Amino acid sequence: MTFRTRVSVDAPADLVWGTMSDVARWPEFTPTVTSVRLLDDEPFGPGSRVRVEQPGLPALDWMVTALTPGRSFVWETVAAGVTIAAGHVVEAGARGGAAVELSITRSGLLAPLLALLTGARTRRYVRTEALSLKRRCEPPGRR
């Protein structure tokens, strides 16, 4: 089960990537994240562990499983026997802008049940996070 959203951002891809990959600052601009704490002293990259707190959800520890600098990262967690992978992708767009794609993929025996119980919130959070990133990166007047 995958939930995915894509938005165009009127800002350079490197700015969007820098904002998106600075995960500790997410609570400053998206209402769907109340706290992000890096659990390792290493730079953010494959193997990094991050604790994320979101309204109405238990705190979850995520591990970065893939990172392409300047382009994308994936982190994963396990909750209630379901593996959840969150994808974050930035692509350079036409005329200096960027496209952002965020996704949540759930797998495991209980994934369909979890999607049924939390699917609407997941879709709303993923969309809100993409639009919040857009607002954070675009200059005033272009939003």
Solvent accessible surface area in square Angstrom, and as a share of the most:
residue,aa,sasa,rsa
1,M,112,0.50
2,T,61,0.36
3,F,21,0.09
4,R,142,0.52
5,T,17,0.10
6,R,119,0.43
7,V,11,0.06
8,S,82,0.53
9,V,3,0.02
10,D,59,0.31
11,A,5,0.04
12,P,73,0.46
13,A,23,0.18
14,D,111,0.58
15,L,84,0.42
16,V,0,0.00
17,W,34,0.12
18,G,38,0.36
19,T,24,0.14
20,M,3,0.01
21,S,22,0.14
22,D,58,0.30
23,V,4,0.02
24,A,48,0.37
25,R,118,0.43
26,W,21,0.07
27,P,47,0.30
28,E,99,0.44
29,F,35,0.14
30,T,7,0.04
31,P,94,0.59
32,T,7,0.04
33,V,6,0.03
34,T,83,0.48
35,S,38,0.25
36,V,16,0.09
37,R,129,0.47
38,L,74,0.37
39,L,40,0.20
40,D,42,0.22
41,D,154,0.80
42,E,122,0.55
43,P,113,0.71
44,F,45,0.19
45,G,10,0.09
46,P,95,0.60
47,G,40,0.39
48,S,7,0.05
49,R,100,0.37
50,V,0,0.00
51,R,75,0.28
52,V,8,0.05
53,E,72,0.32
54,Q,35,0.15
55,P,54,0.34
56,G,67,0.64
57,L,58,0.29
58,P,98,0.61
59,A,50,0.39
60,L,35,0.18
61,D,63,0.33
62,W,18,0.06
63,M,86,0.38
64,V,1,0.01
65,T,67,0.39
66,A,49,0.38
67,L,41,0.20
68,T,72,0.42
69,P,107,0.67
70,G,40,0.39
71,R,104,0.38
72,S,21,0.14
73,F,1,0.00
74,V,45,0.26
75,W,6,0.02
76,E,61,0.28
77,T,10,0.06
78,V,102,0.59
79,A,24,0.19
80,A,80,0.62
81,G,57,0.55
82,V,1,0.00
83,T,50,0.29
84,I,14,0.07
85,A,22,0.17
86,A,5,0.04
87,G,12,0.11
88,H,12,0.05
89,V,36,0.20
90,V,3,0.01
91,E,55,0.25
92,A,86,0.67
93,G,35,0.33
94,A,76,0.59
95,R,237,0.86
96,G,53,0.51
97,G,10,0.10
98,A,5,0.04
99,A,15,0.12
100,V,0,0.00
101,E,36,0.16
102,L,12,0.06
103,S,15,0.10
104,I,26,0.13
105,T,54,0.32
106,R,16,0.06
107,S,58,0.37
108,G,44,0.42
109,L,168,0.84
110,L,83,0.41
111,A,4,0.03
112,P,81,0.51
113,L,90,0.45
114,L,36,0.18
115,A,10,0.08
116,L,147,0.73
117,L,126,0.63
118,T,34,0.19
119,G,3,0.03
120,A,66,0.51
121,R,76,0.28
122,T,15,0.09
123,R,131,0.48
124,R,133,0.49
125,Y,27,0.10
126,V,8,0.05
127,R,104,0.38
128,T,33,0.19
129,E,34,0.15
130,A,0,0.00
131,L,56,0.28
132,S,1,0.01
133,L,6,0.03
134,K,47,0.20
135,R,114,0.42
136,R,97,0.36
137,C,9,0.05
138,E,4,0.02
139,P,53,0.34
140,P,114,0.72
141,G,85,0.81
142,R,143,0.52
143,R,147,0.54
